[in-house]
Amino acid sequence: MTKKILIIGSSGQIGTELVLKLRQIYGNENVIASDIRKGNYEVMESGPFELLDVTNKDDIHEVVKKHNIKQVYLMAAMLSAIAEISPQRAWNLNMNSLFNILDLARDKIIDRIFWPSSIAVFGPDTPRIKTPQVTIIKPATVYGISKLAGENWCSYYSKKYDIDVRTIRYPGIISYKTIPGGGTTDYAVEIFYEAIKNNSYMSFLSKNTTLPMMYMDDAIEATIQLMQSDAIHKYTAYNIAAISFSPGELALAIKKYIPNFTMHYKTDSRQKIADSWPESIDDSQANIDWNWKATIGLDALVKSMLQGLHYNF
């Protein structure tokens, strides 16, 4: 009998596509989407959906009991740029939601949790090239602070209560199915919309700001691989990597297909956040433990984004 899965934050960038992929694998009726707001039409129509406030423990218990949920993917969070504007709200959402789900596992109501972390846990004191999984971690943002605290709480619950919780530190994620949600790497999605519509884009990061990035297909594959793996025996916040590029390099890759595209630069508060993050990530431990390896490079990413947005070239 297939165990029922709950995706919290199903209207977000990753949550939307994660729901659709999990439904392909496990069946529409076995993957319950939930969010505080309605989202993608295909998610709403292809299977069960629940309006859910992840900070309300009673609401979560009701949905979990109603659907006999055994696995939870907690994808709801306030992202980096927005969190800097509302630090207390970000902390409350990002941390209280995690405690609500960890407590379900502690009480043996659910069997397994996926909780995403981020490269935002790293800070200006962290080695920036091929950043190791275990290194100096002193985040410089509210989002990063909450993610580091979350990693520590996941580790604590895993050891003290013998629960199964799994974590990936996502790099910047690029996709075309949902609008960006307030992250520092959002330029790498916005640029495609503007390139197609206006043949130009004003980047809020500088030309040579190199950051780790990943196409959505790779991010979804990594998430599902980790959750399906039988080789995970202790809690680990895993680095994963795919490609690193700057706004200038992405602009050149787009110009191959849209020759008249022009790029402009006007940095804002997100530049300081980006400057505190790594340029590239060492994900060798994920490769060793569960055979992780990204498959999509920069050119394939650009082509897929343009095709997904119905650009003819």
Helices and strands as residue ranges (DSSP letters): E 4-8, H 13-26, G 28-30, E 31-35, H 41-46, E 49-51, H 57-67, E 69-74, H 80-85, H 87-106, E 112-114, E 117-118, G 119-121, H 142-161, E 164-170, E 172-174, H 187-198, E 200-203, E 211-215, H 216-228, E 237-239, E 243-245, H 247-255, E 262-265, H 270-275, H 284-290, H 298-308
